[in-house]
Amino acid sequence: MLVRHKFGAIAPVVALVVGALSASPADAALFIVGTTADSGTIQTPGPGDPKNIRSDAPAQTSSYSATDRAFDQSARASSSSSAQAQVGAVHAFSTGSAEAFAPGCCTSASGTSSAYAEYNDTFLLRSNAFADGTVATITADILVNGSAGGVYSGDFWSGSVFWRATTALNGQSYVDAYSSQGNATNGFITSGSAFGLRTVTFDVVFGQAANVILRVETIASASAGGFGPNSAVFTSDLGHTVSWQGISKLVVAGQEITDYTAVSPDTGFDFVRGFEAQAAVPEPASWALMILGFGLMGHTVRARRQRPASAS
């Protein structure tokens, strides 16, 4: 389900939705993440663990909550979520888990979590062949990559997953969304998009700041109870990435143009090359492994050089 519409006109897919996030050109180069996690049983409601971060640098946060039925340990629930916003990509993960072990009625447990992440940046479209103010149309690739579903057992369980990915540029937006909810009695009702690469088009103006927003939201919930052992774990995972993969085409007055640039003045992100191209630069953890490797190589070389002296 790929829908193009004016930004802000997104209809909720399920009753439980993440709160709306606002962004404008003045919010360029901002990173917004938020998570909630809540777990409880019929006896003991969980405390939840809400978190929210708004920053002008890449940001991430996570939440976790777990609880057991207090007096006989016959039910337990847990939930967790995480969100990350970085230059060119956003990530979100939600999971809910519930188990009920009592042989009779009516112990129950439930867990639910949500996460959202937003990357808000701008770029300037430039070309030596066209003056500022010239209107152009860009074609960009957006990767929506992840998984959503659940595992369950018994006769009394239910669960749901939901995710939504939004790409917006100067008020023009594309939305992908997916939802699935069901129980042991009635099965599942599922609707929405599949994961994969999206091709989207936007109108831009040379020399004018183009405001780009990448946003992702995830929700997952699970419940279990009734007679006999029942369990359910449902996960909505866009932690793989929702990312800007680059500009594949630029057209001016019906003619395709190849000599142009589209770079963020705030973050330096190259919107022509995209996230995967720039992610090829080693991450800090990769640099640490490389340095460690070089250190081990140096140690080996020194050891070999010292062996003849030791033998003599």
Buried (B, 14 or more C-beta within 10 A) or exposed (E): EEBEEEBEEBEEBBEBBBEEBEBEEEBBBBBBBBBBBBBBBBBBEBEBBBBBBBEEEBBBBBBBBBBBBEEEEBBBBBBBBBBBBBBBBBBBBBBBBBBBBBEEEEBBBBBBBBBBBBBBBBBBBBBEEBEEEBEBBBBBBBBBBBBBBBEBBBEBBBBBBBBBBBBBBBEBBBBBBBBBBBBBEEEEEEEBBEBEEBEBBBEBBBBBBBBBBBBBBBBBBBBBBBBBBBBBBBBBBBBBBBBBBBBEBBEBEEEEBEEBBBBBEBBEBBBBBBBBEBBEEEEEEEEEEEEEEEEEEEEEEEEEEEEEEEEE
